Amino acid sequence: MPADPPPRECDVAVVGAGIVGLAVARELARRHDGIRIAVLEREPRIAAHQTSHSSGVIHAGIYYRPGSLKARLCVAGARELYAYCDEHAIPARRSGKLIVATEPKELEPLAELERRGAENGVPGLRRLGPDELHEVEPHVTGIAGLHSPQTGTVDFAGVAAAYAADLAESGGTVTGACPVAAISEESGGAAIRHRLGTTRAPAVVICAGAWSDRLAVAAGAPAEPRIVPFRGAYLRLRPQRSHLVRASVYPVPDPELPFLGAHLTRGPDGSVLLGPSALLVGARDAYALGRLRSADLRETLGWPGTWRLMRRHWRAALVELSHAASRRAFVAEAQRFVPTLRPADFVAGPSGIRAQAVARDGSLVDDFVVSRTERALYVRNAPSPAATSSLPLGRLIADRLRPLLAR
Ligand SMILES: Cc1cc2nc3c(=O)[nH]c(=O)nc-3n(C[C@H](O)[C@H](O)[C@H](O)COP(=O)(O)OP(=O)(O)OC[C@H]3O[C@@H](n4cnc5c(N)ncnc54)[C@H](O)[C@@H]3O)c2cc1C
């Protein structure tokens, strides 16, 4: 990234160089010839947070409520992302995924996923009986499954780098090590105060991931929802045991939670990860489990939604704590569908922090949320599958920005 400070004036400033911010900036540059776009990023490199700490799964669009933004943008996003990766020689594998029911009580939720997938237009979904599971994943056992051949994997940080290259080709800039401290709206535009000075623009888009609520609330956007950081830890399957998983194997998720459950995924580099867990943590960058930041903790505990969430989901929270405390407990999740796995087959893996929005009533906000002030659009909730959906999500945000650019 260039060491120069960002421009003092531009047409659109984008805060955050994760996959969403870069997709928005790239889309604007494609639409408006000669537009001056400046992306401001707090870290010295792009895609430093969620974008480079995910499962790397190109979701097909099965789980999401029909008609929701997630459902629409994920199905379109997967299709467009495969095409984009083909064009840009980015390795993306349509390796497929199996969702496995291991107990009778999971059959109805599995049938609901099949209905949702069909309604959302997910291509190629197929219901499997217990014997057919082995044809797809020889080491999996269960009582039923749903196979999605269009699910795949990719390195999302590589995709983000390609978006940044497209932007640079159109004359846009990305400046790293440039945290934005405040945004104030003034007549005809906004002043964005950052470490390297002030940039003024008629329109601003904030795609700040785990920090997305902070700038929004300070600038007078709605107080709700707030980000509560959930750490997702992974275990890595030892290479000599990685033949136990061909592609991706997922459990039937808890319909009460927006998380998909700890799964086994073979990434684009061929290694297999188990995870992610979903543990509420005390810092928005708690990549190390014990990291606490007093401001983050204050905000999390000061938000009434956090306490209501804990009251509602205390059982799930205890299970997550047990996964953090014991490898045996974590691996037991995967043994339900791959019984030959053993705790000794795994070593510690990476972790990521989900930027999950929580409403005041304690509900985990499920869909993507973008809120608006006079001069700015704030992406307030862009959890999974926002990386998969990044191309159409970038278009949707560019569409919503149009009235701000016209004035
Ligand atoms: C464990 C885990 C697994 C996941 N698995 C998948 C998956 O398999 N498939 C999928 O589609 N999605 C997955 N996701 C979700 C996906 O990673 C995110 O939806 C996506 O990366 C969001 O992109 P983003 O650009 O909004 O956020 P980020 O990538 O977090 O980017 C936000 C950027 O804003 C910057 N920023 C923050 N504050 C400021 C500031 N004040 N000034 C300047 N810059 C700032 C940050 O440094 C960061 O670079 C997963 C996420 C996690 C955590």
The ligand as a Gaussian input file, in Angstrom:
#p B3LYP/6-31G(d) Opt

LIG

0 1
 C      -14.323000     -17.187000      11.892000
 C      -15.036000     -16.660000      10.681000
 C      -15.421000     -17.520000       9.643000
 C      -16.078000     -17.028000       8.528000
 N      -16.359000     -17.863000       7.474000
 C      -16.896000     -17.357000       6.341000
 C      -17.063000     -18.173000       5.192000
 O      -16.672000     -19.338000       5.187000
 N      -17.664000     -17.636000       4.082000
 C      -18.092000     -16.321000       4.061000
 O      -18.644000     -15.892000       3.033000
 N      -17.901000     -15.513000       5.123000
 C      -17.302000     -16.000000       6.246000
 N      -17.082000     -15.190000       7.323000
 C      -17.562000     -13.814000       7.272000
 C      -16.662000     -12.936000       6.428000
 O      -15.305000     -13.118000       6.774000
 C      -17.092000     -11.477000       6.662000
 O      -18.477000     -11.396000       6.426000
 C      -16.393000     -10.512000       5.721000
 O      -15.009000     -10.729000       5.718000
 C      -16.730000      -9.090000       6.146000
 O      -15.897000      -8.223000       5.430000
 P      -15.722000      -6.738000       5.924000
 O      -14.939000      -6.040000       4.889000
 O      -17.063000      -6.191000       6.302000
 O      -14.939000      -6.858000       7.321000
 P      -13.384000      -6.967000       7.645000
 O      -12.714000      -7.954000       6.770000
 O      -13.299000      -7.201000       9.113000
 O      -12.832000      -5.546000       7.269000
 C      -13.109000      -4.384000       8.023000
 C      -11.924000      -3.466000       7.869000
 O      -12.195000      -2.199000       8.460000
 C      -11.003000      -1.733000       9.056000
 N      -11.336000      -0.704000      10.052000
 C      -12.021000      -0.851000      11.202000
 N      -12.123000       0.323000      11.855000
 C      -11.475000       1.240000      11.109000
 C      -11.221000       2.632000      11.279000
 N      -11.668000       3.305000      12.346000
 N      -10.488000       3.264000      10.335000
 C      -10.032000       2.599000       9.228000
 N      -10.250000       1.277000       9.024000
 C      -10.974000       0.601000       9.950000
 C      -10.405000      -2.996000       9.677000
 O       -9.036000      -2.855000       9.983000
 C      -10.687000      -4.013000       8.584000
 O       -9.627000      -4.121000       7.655000
 C      -16.391000     -15.640000       8.439000
 C      -15.978000     -14.775000       9.459000
 C      -15.287000     -15.273000      10.550000
 C      -14.797000     -14.319000      11.599000

